[in-house]
Amino acid sequence: MFVDTAKVKLEAGKGGDGAVSFRREIYIPKGGPDGGDGGKGGSIIFKADKDTNTLLDFRYNPELKAENGKNGSGTRSAGRAGKDLIVEVPIGTVVKRDGEIIADLTKDKQEAVVAKGGEGGFGNAHFKSSVRQAPTIAEVGEPGESFEAELELKLLADVGLVGLPNAGKSTFLSVVSNAKPEIANYPFTTITPNLGVATIDKQDLLIADIPGLIEGASEGKGLGHDFLRHVDRTAVLLHLIDIYNDDAGSAYETIRKELEKYSDLKTRPEIVALTKCEGIDPEIIEMQRSSILKKNPSAKLFVISSVAHQGIEELLRAVLGQINLVSTESKEQTAPDENPQEDEDLPTISLPSSALKTAWKAEKIVDDEGVEKYIVTGEKIEKFARRTDLNNYASVNRLRDIMKKLGIRGELTSLGAKPESIISIAGKEFTLVEE
């Protein structure tokens, strides 16, 4: 069963907690702190696999969880890191978080960390100093990233077959390749994309047969967005048009309008072919050709019959030539500059004063129960808060000291915070001053 979209809940491993421990051996009084650090939580890694061709497994396994890191222990023993969870996905898989692309796997064996494991907390051995000989502070491990990911599979092919339903796409694919799509003389025979490999002049072409499109497909009508995504990455579009259409030009224009509305397909190289032309009167063929050329005078137009194997080789050679041209242009655009600009010639960029402001924010709120709270946000302070053990007063006081050094405490006071006021950072709640 072909499945090209899925949602899956990802939960990377939590980092292990640091340990509070002191060396206690005979004849070695006051051995000092020796609590080890916690291990890093396992990450979730997606890996592209050429032998995987569907997202079906995610429909039956919608939750993926990596291993937690182990806690640290005495004798400075660090906890073992959690094992990464490696998940194989089809080549062409796009991973989104809240609608934003975080990974795009386009090559076999390509890997991407999609959910990072939490860092392990420091043990008390980490906090020993000349003025703090016996620290009782240890950090808890950070939680791993947790979110619902949206997976979308976009087939990677050299050629994308497009056209109205029953245009002869499946028949064409079955003739030029080893693919065996379902074929019948009625619309929407193809309801899932098919892939086939055609060989011409000792070169292989990977061809994707996309289910038939209708007017309004770009807005999701018919099979719509479900399958337009699969022509998103093809190098060349092969537009097949049934010779038996009342007006081939109108059929051509219908598909072109849908392609123009979707992504950047309107600029994709295109070759057009009139299909099912065996035994058709030349005057009818010329009439349909003229109808298409009126819509697009520069169209590269071929007349073929898949069943009779007429014009197939010429068409495939034209497609191959277009693919090679696209490949050459792509290489030229990505070629390195032979005369790179020297560093001294680079312009100097001055940062605006706003960019130099502190990387945290404090605000006063009143929750649904009428309780007054002060919320502090910022990447650095939130990281410290996540690793603070609220059950350890020394650990909480350390966080308060960090807030003071960063100027957060002064800002909270100016907002009206009192010693007993509740401070919330990264979901951790405590009072401004030790009670």
Buried (B, 14 or more C-beta within 10 A) or exposed (E): EEBBBBEBEBBBBBBBBBBBBBBEEEEEEEEEBBBBBBBBBBBBBBBBBEEBBBBBBBBEEEEBBBBBBBBBBBEBBBBBBBBBBEBBBBBBBBBBBEEEEBBBBEEEEBBBBBBBBBBBBBBBBBBBEEEEEEBBBBBBBBBBBBBEBBBBBBBBBBBBBBBBBBBBBBBBBBBBBEBEBEBEEEEEBBEBBBBBBBEBEEEEBBBBBBBBBBBBBBEEEBBBEBBBBBBBBBBBBBBBBBBBBEBBBEBBBBBBBBBEBBBEBEEBBBBBBBBBBEEBEEEBBEBBBEBBBEBBEEBBBBBBBBBEEBBBEBBBEBBBBBBEEBEEEEEEEEEEEEEEEEEEEEEEEEEEEEEEEEEBEBEEEEEEEEEEBBEBBBEEBBBBBBBBBEEBBBBBBBBBEBBEEBEBBEBBBEEEBEEEBBBBBBEBEBBBBEE
